[in-house]
Amino acid sequence: MTFLSRVVSLVALCALPGLAMAQGAFSFGQAAQDAGAAIEVTSESLGVDQNDNSALFTGDVVISRGGMRLAAPRVRVIYLPDRSGIETLEASGGVTLTSGADAAEAREAAYNLVTGRIELRGDVLLVQGANAISGDRVIVDTNAGTAQVSGRVRTILGPQDRP
């Protein structure tokens, strides 16, 4: 798997609950995830607003599924108008995404399940083994399998382990 495709997979963790619903299964890092694995959300509080089809998890929010984890102080879930699924996930206050040795950090992250667009904003850092990419903003199109990093981009490509 190329570094760019692994970055796209890494950033796809933002979609943790919704991507499972939308696609059934997905890969993160190098491990395929079980589509039947339970999704666990823990937080200090949860508020639901039926008027705008949203839920707000606050206070040490951790969303996990298998070996994947999203942590942020605040995660807002916006449901589809017919409430049949999730439209958008918005994490803020300092977001950390991990799966094994793969990790991503940003001040904010937003994932639109309808468009397949993930955006990480503010001091973004993606790390996978000896490789790292940093920038101010990362936009990933999960449908096209593309990523765009902008804002003083720095890339470190470390030596690869050989068998």
Helices and strands as residue ranges (DSSP letters): H 3-11, G 12-15, H 16-23, E 27-28, E 31-32, E 39-42, E 45-49, E 54-65, E 68-79, E 86-99, E 102-112, E 117-128, E 131-141, E 146-150, E 154-156
